[in-house]
Amino acid sequence: MLPASRIEAVIELMAGIIASDRPAEAVVSAWLRGRRYIGSKDRAAISTRAYRIIRAYHRLCWHIARAGAEVNVRNLVIADLMLGGETSVASLAEMFSGERFAPAPLTEEEAKLAAALEKQDLETPDMPVREKTECPEWALASLQRSFGDNFAAEMEAMHAPALTDIRVNVIKATRDNVLAKLKKDGFDAAAGKLSPYAIRVEGRPQLSQHEFYKDGTIEFQDEGSQMIAVFANAQPGTQVADYCAGAGGKTLALAAAMNNKGRIVALDVLGNRLEKAKLRFRRAGVHNIETHALGLEGDKWPKRHKNYFDLVLVDAPCTGSGTWRREPDRRWRQLGPKLEELLALQREVLENAQRLVKPGGRLVYATCSLLADENEDQVAAFVAAHPEFSVSGDFLKLTPLQHGTDGFFAAAFEKAAS
């Protein structure tokens, strides 16, 4: 593809992302699947530029609005091309030629925008902090409260894409052996700094085709997510419930920590996700996991298992603000419930899950959020409502800036023995 054809493809792809109510990752994947005739280098160039625009959305919009132009798909692409000196106005006009597979010619307004942005940088000293940090309006006050003076630095650390982390399934192999094999196979890999099971792989590794992935020896999982299971400290031979288990990533980590001994029940209201998770469980060689879909009419399972489990992990539904490196479009698109709805849902989930904890047992509450509203505030509210539970130890708080992981929070509660 010629450069102009790539830009026209980016315009088409961005239009699809903005019009869709699905995450950008899903839209990009579907768009590329429908155009298998596009070569690998062109596919990489198109998706890389689209994600660059997504990651800089608030900053690009600020420049466009300051120039008096309308925020639309073509102007976003024009701003991305002009800011930072990638191209000139003359070169841009040649690229937007209107020829076959090239973007339509620049309008007078678009040409003015390009001229206004020429030789400007993406970030300028007079850019407001919200735009500079790519922070959505609804999260600004809460994140400023969470980070204080470190707010700008913490938020700007999420401008860059996340790296690839894998978790070694210690039921099948040791981290040292897996690391040695990956290096031998040409991967730029290193042991994680936090999780004893983590390996970080540089670049864009095709690990989904590796024998270790196919046989369940490794799983893709951010090192911060792995640390939730480490923090939960599930013990072999105990009874464990993974509330809100979803696709089963943390369930697998818990099961491996238990060395396939004891019992773990993966719970979720979405039964279809649990069915898909069973494939991962079998591939990993784990046989101490059961699944149960919650919320079915007449379901007596929760009542039968009241005061039953040694450990209950609540990986609560949340805003996902800690994962904005991976899902940058969440910074400017409302995907899923609003914060107020999620706060109510978190309280409801905690209320239901705490009934499963036996006296002397532990309850672990975790989110992939950086908002105090979803983290420390929820912990305080839960303890106030349930004096039989007390906070056990320090909170786990991970951020991209400080730890190089996605953002995560976890708190452990201990239930009184009587």
N, C-alpha and C positions, 0 to 999 in steps of 0.2 A: 504493500500500500504506500502511496505517496503521503508526505506529511499532511497535505490538505485533506486527503481521504480519512486519515486518522482523526483529524480534528472534527470532521463531519460526523464520524462515528461517535466521538465523545459527546457531541451535542445531542445526538440521538439517544445515547445511553443516559445522559444526565436528565433528559426530558422524561425518560421512563422512570428513573429513580424518584424524581420530584412528584410525578403523578401517582406513584404507587403508595399503598399503605403497608407495604412489606419492607423489611430491612434492606438496606442497599446491597448487602452481600448476596441476598437471595435474588435481587433484580439483576445484578451483574452476572451471576452464575447462569440464570435463565437466558439472559441476552446473549451470552457467549455460546451457550449450548445451541441456540438457534442459528448460529453463524459459524458452523464448523469449518467453513471454507476460509476463514481468517487465519493466517499463519500465527505461530506461537509468538514471534517477536512483536507482531502487530497487536495481538491480544494483550500482551504484557504492557505495551506502550499505551494502549487505550485505557485499560483498567487502572494503570498507575496514574495517569492524568486525571481520570474521573475521581479517584480517591484523594488525589492532591486537592482538587476543588472542594470535595466534601470536607476535608480536614480544615480548609481555610475559609469555609463558607461565610462565617460572620465577618471576617476581615475583608473578604472580597466584596461582600454586600456594603460594608462601610465605605469602601473606596468608590463603588458604583454610585451610591446615594450621594456622597460628597461631590461627585462630578455632575450631579443633577440628572442622572440617567435612571432608567427603570431596571429593577432587579428581575432579570429573566435568564433563561438558559444560555442564550447566545452571549449576553453581556457577562455572565459568569465566566464563560470560556475565554472571552476576549480579555477580561481582567486578569485571568490566570496567565495568559500568554504575554501580556504587557508588563505586569509587575515583576520587578527583578531583572528586567532587561533581556528576557529570553528572545524577544523579537522587536522589530521596529514597526512604526505605522506603515511604512512603505511595504515591508515584507508581509505584514498582516493583510494588506489590501490585495497583494498577489495571491496569498493563500485563500482568501475569501473571494474566489474568482467567479463562482457560479458555474464553473465547468463541471463535467460529469464527475460525480462522487466528491466534489468539493463543496464547501459551504456557499450559500447564496452570497452575492456581493454585499459589502458593508452598506448599511443605510447611512444617511448623513449624521444621525444621532450616534450610531455606533462608531463612526469615524471620529466624532468629537470625543467620545469616551476614550477611545484608544489614544488620541493625542493628549488628553488630560492625564492619562496614566503612564505615558512613556517616561522612562528613566526614573520612575518612582519605585520605592521598595514596598514589599507587602506590609511590613510593620513600620509605622512612623511614630515619632515622639508624641504627637498630639492624638493618637488613637486611644479612645476610651478603654479602660481596663476590661470591661465586659467583652468587647470585640477582640481585644488583643489576646485574651485568654480563651476565646471561643466558648464562653460560658453562657448557657441559656438563661434567660431572665428569671425563670421560675426557680432556678437553683442557686442564683448568685448570693443571696443573703445567707443561705444555709452553708454554702461552701466557704464563704468568708468567715463565718462563725467557726467552722470546723478547722480551718487552716490558719486563721489570724494573719500575721505578717508574712507567712509563707504562701499565702493564697496564689499570688501570681506565678511564683516559681513552680508550685505543685501543678497548677493548671497547664502551664506551658510545657511541662514534661509530658503531657498527654497529646501534644501535637504530633509526635513521631509515632509511626506504627509499632505495634507490639512485636516482639521477637517470638520464635517458635520454641516452646517448652514441651518436653515429653516426660511422662512419669513411667519409671521402670516398674513392671509388675514383679515384685520380689517373690511371688509364688513360683515364677518360672525362671528368673535369672537375677544375678546381682547387678548393681549399677556399674561396677567396675568392668564386668565382662561385656555388658552392653556398650559402654562407652568405648572400650577397646575395639569392638567389632565395628562400630559406626566410624571411628577414625580410620580403621583399616579400609573401610568402604569409601573413603574420601569425603566424609562429612566433617565440617568444621564444628566440632562439638566439645562441650566442657561440662563438668559437673555443676549442678546448681549450687547456689550459695546459702539457701535456706532449707529447702526440703532435702532430706537424705535420699529421696527417690528421684530427684529432678535432674534432667540433662537439658542444657540449652544448645540449640543448633542454629548457627548463623546462616544468613542468606535465605533463599527460598527452597528449602529441601523437599524433595519428593518422597517423603518418608511413608506416605500412604501405600507405596508400592514395595516397601521394604519387607523382607521376610519377618522381621520382628513385629511389625504392625499387623501383618496378616495372621500371625499365630498368637496374638494377644500378649506378646512380651512387653510391648510399649503401648501407651495411650497418649494422645495429644491432651495436655492439660497444663494450663498456666501454673507456674510455680507457686503463685499466691493461692490459687485454688487448692493445690496439693497441701498447703499449710493449714487449711481448714481441717482436713482429715488428721494431720499431725497434731493439731491443737485439740481435736476431739479426743484423741488418745484412747481409741477403742481397743479393748484387751481381748486376747484369745479366750474362747470359752464363755464369753458373756452374751447377753441378749441386747441387741442394738436395733433401733428403729431409725431409718433415714427418712424423715418427714420431708415432703416436697422433693423426692428423689430425682424427678425429671428424667433425663437421658441416662442417668446412672453413673456419671463420672466420679462423684464423691463416694457413691456406694461401693464402687470397685476399689477405691483407695482405702475405705474402711475395711472391706473384706480382706484385702491384702495385709493390712496392719494386724488383722486378727489371725492371719496365717491359716485361713480356711477353717478355723475352729470356732465353735459357737454358732450363733444364729444372727443373721441380719435381715430385717424386713424392709424392703424398698416400698415406700408409700407415695402415692401421688393421686391427684384428682383426675389426671389425664391418663386413663388406662392404656391408650394407644402408645404413649411414650414408654410406658413400662414394658409393653410387649416388644418394642424395638430394643429396649435396654437388655432384654433377655439374651439377644444375640451377642451383645458385648460380654455379658457374664459368661456365656458358654465359651466364647473365644478366649477369654482370659483364664479359663480353667478353674473358675470359682464355683464351688458347690454349696456354700453356706448362705446363699441369698434366696429369699422368697420375695414375691411381689404381691401387693394388694392395692387395688384401686379404691380410693376413698370416695365417700359421698354417694355411693349407689343407694337406691331406695331400699329401706329395710336393712341397711348394713349394720350388723351387730358387732363387727370386729373391734371397733374402738372401745365399746363397753366391756367386751370380754378381755381386753388387754389393758384395762385400767390398772395403774400401779404395778406394771409388769416389767418394764425394761430397765436395764442397768444404765443405758445411755440412749438419749434421743437427740438426734441432730436435726435442727430446723434450718435448712438452707432457704431462707425466706424469699418470696418474690419481692423484688425491689426495683428501683429506678435504673439500676445497672450503671450508675455514674462512674463506678470504678473500672468499667470496661470500655470507656469511650475511645481508648486507643484502638480497639478492635471494631467498635461500632460507632464511628465518628458521626454518622448521620443522626444519632440520638441527641446530639447537641442542638440540633435545629429542627428536628421533626418529632412530634409527639407520637411515639409508637407504644401502644398499650395504655394501661390505666394511668391517671394522673397521680401526683404525689399524695394528695389527700386520700384517694381511694386506696393506694398501696399501704399507707399508714394504718388505715382501718383493717385492711386484710392481714397485715403483719400481726396486729394485736389479736385478731381472730385465730390465726394459725398458731400463735404461741399459746393461746388459751386452750385450744384443742390438744396440742402436743403435750402440754405439761401434765395432762391427766394420765399419760402413758408412763410417766417416770415413777419408778418404785421408790419407797422411802430409802434414803441414803444414796439414791441414784443421781445421775447428772443430766442436765439439759444444756445443750450448746446451741446458741442462736447466732446465725451467720448471715451476712449479706455481701454482695459485690457492689456495695455503695460506699460513697465517701461522705454522705450527708449525715450530720449529727441527728437530724430528725428521725432517720431510719435506724440509727445505731445507738448511741449513748442515751438518747431520749427514750427509746423503746425499752432499753434495759431498766432505766429508772422507773418507768411506768409499770413494768412487769413486777419488779421487786416490791413496789408500793402496793400492788394489788394482790401479791402472793407472798406473805411474810414467811411461809414455810420454805421458800427458796432464798438462798443467799448467793451473791456473786463470789465465785471461786477463782482467785488469782487475778492476774492482770488481763486486760483486753488484748486481743490480737488486732493490730492496725497496720496494714500494708498499703503503700502508695507507689506509683510509678517512679516518682522522684527519689524517694528514700530507699526503695528496695528493688527497683527494676522489674516489678511485677504489676499486674492489674491491681486495682484498689479493692481491698477486702477488709472486713471487720468481723470479729467473732468475740463472743462473751460466753463464759461457762457459769452455770448455776448448779448449786448442790441442794438437793431436797433433804430436809430434816429427816433423820432416821426414824422418827416416830411422830 
